[in-house]
């Protein structure tokens, strides 16, 4: 499979709470295919433990890469892969990456209201946003020209989806 044929995955990344799942749900309503990477990991048992201090599964990255590559080789069309660890996806399949961002104060409020996270987990995610962890992880994998940041702080989700669809039509 050539690079051109295989570059049909759009990564949707960002710190928990920035709106990835909301955007993914709206993309599905517009009949785009979306894989939630966290659900994929759990459904396929691609983890080897649970980190109680961080309140998350411990991903078996090597097995995940093999499994996701097999899935992508069989998937014929455009596909969004959502998850804050989406930089694990083999880059030869990636068309571009979207990094959703959020003002840390707004993110803290969102996480406090919508997630059953401990105070430490909320602060860990707010610090990850401040430190650009998802962006930096993606920049280590892709050239900056293939990374689009969208600040979700003051945008309604439908407008974000329209920005994404517009960007797809330009690439």
N, C-alpha and C positions, 0 to 999 in steps of 0.2 A: 504494500500500500504506500503510495507516495505521500510526501508531506502535505501537498496541496489537497489530496483526497482526505487525509486524516485530520486536517485542521478544522474540526467542526464542533469542538467543545468550547463552551463559554463558561469560565469559572466565575462563580459568584461567592465572594469571600468577604469577611469582615468580622469584627469582634461580636460575640454573642450580644444580641439586643439591638443591633443596628438596623434590622429589618429584612434580613436574608430570607427567612421563611415566609414572611408576608409578601415579599416581591415574588418569590418562587410560586406561591399559591396563585397570584395574579397572572403570572406567566403561564401556568397550567390552564387557567381559565381562557387564555388566548391560544390554547392548544399547542403550546411549546412543551417539549419533553424535559423533565427535570428529575434529577436524582439528588436526594438529600443524602450527603455523604455520611452523616452520623447514623442515619437509619440503615444505610447500606452496610456500614461497618457492623452494626449490631445484628441485623438480619442474617448476615453471612458469617458471623462469629469471627470477625477479623480483629480481634483484640485478645490479649492474654491476661488481663486482670483489671482491677479497679483501683484507682488512686483515691482513697477516701479523703485525703487532705485537699485534693483539688476537685473532688466531686465529679470525676470523669473516668471513662474507660481508658485503658492503656492500649493504644493502637499498635498492632503488629504491622508496621509500615511496609516491610518487604512483601508479606502475603497480600496486603491491601493493593499494592502496586500491581502485582501479578493478576489479581482478581479483576481490578478495574480495567486493566489493559485488555483482558479477555472480553469483558463486557463491551468495551469501546470498539474492539475489532469487529464485533457482530452488530453494532448499532449503526443503522444506515444514515441517519439524518443529523440535523442540528440538535445539540443536547446541552442543557445547562447542568452544571454540577455545583450544588450549593453546599458550603461548609466552611468553617473558619480554618480548616486544615486542607483546603482544596489544592494547595501547592504540591501535595503528594501525587496528584494526577500526573501521569507521564506527559511531559510538555509537547511531545510530537503530535499529540491529538488536539492541542489547544489553539483556538483561533484568537482569543484574547481573554483578559481577565477583568472583572469588575470588582472593585473594592468599595464596599459601602462603608461610609464613615458617619460618625455622630459626635456632636459636642459632648465631652465627658460628663458635664452636669446633667444634660438631658439623658444620656445613656444610663447614668446612675439611677435617675428617677424611673426610667423605663424598666430596668432590671429589678428595682425594688418593688414596683407595682405588678409586674407581669411574670416574674419567675420566683420559684421557691428556692432561691439561692441564699446561702449564708452571707453574712456581712463580708466575710473574707473573700468569698467567691465573687461577689459584686465588685469589691475593690480590686481584685485581681484582673477582672475584665475591664474595668475603667482604666487601670494602669496600662493594660495591653493596648487600649485605644490611644492613650496619651503617647505611648512609646512607639506607635506605628507598627506593632508586631505583625499584623496581617499584611500590610503593605510591604514591609521589609522582606518578609518570607517570600512574597511573590516576586519582588525585584531580584531576589537571588536566583529565580527560575526563568524569568521572562524579561525581555528588553522593555524599557519604560514606554516605548511606543505602543506596546500591546497591553498596557494597563490603564484602565480608566477608573478614576476615583469619583464617587458620587456622595456628597454630603446629604444624609437623610434627615438631618436635624429639624429642618423646617419645611420639608417637602411632603406632599401627600403621596402615598404609595403609587397611585395611578400615574402621577407625573413622572415618577422614577421609572416605571415600566415604559412609558412613552420615550423617555431618554434612551433607555436600553434598546428598544426596537429601532429607534432612529440611528443609533450607533451601529447596529447590525446591518442596516441597509447601506451604510457607508463603507463597510469593510468587505 
